[in-house]
């Protein structure tokens, strides 16, 4: 017997064309150039770290180890090489923009509104521009049942540890746990929502559940660790990589 929960299983899927990938690579190059121009070197390094981390998790973890990731090109299951290049772009794209998004907000960058505007605008508009490239010939998907439970455990443990630390410093909290959680939620919600409304992620009975569960869980579970990384980095380096004054 198939339960309603099984019928609405979370299988994130994307349908896109080659033009989308090309345009997105151009956007990433422009964003890197802007970060260098404004000497946001720490943001740039953290964003690159995010792209590499997503690649390791997606290709190494989801594809090679758990076999939950599949890529089809022109309706044919891609081989290991083809899968790598598609996942490298996808992981670098969303890893880079996600981590840049998070870093400028955690850092309270004075120009955060501009960086966030550029990223979100691109997420929302790029699929419409890419429609000029014809039909979607690249499809990626992954099942989440094998690891979402463990992600949930990691999220609960990480936020529990952070809560205990904040309760020990109740009179002078060093970070707003609600703000941190909202950043983690909305950074993933932003691009998940843009994929859904632009038709890259197909609308079906599991679409809303996929949007909300992924937004609550997948990026958010790392936010306490990201704050720790930011705090340790910020003690040693300014945004332009100069040393803080004693």
Buried (B, 14 or more C-beta within 10 A) or exposed (E): EEEEEEEBBBBBBBBBBBBBBEBBEEBBEEBBEBBEEBBBBBBBBBBBBBBBBBBEBBBEEBBEEEEBBBBBBEEEEBEEEBBBBBBBBBBBBBBBBBBBBBBBBBBEBEEBEEBBEBBBEBBBEBBEEBBEBEEBBBBBBBBBEEBBEEBBEBBEEBBEEBEEBBEEEEEEEEBEBEEBBBBBBBBBBBBBBBBBEBBBBBEEEBBEBBBEBBBBBBBBBBBBEBBBBBEEBBEEBBBEEEEEEE
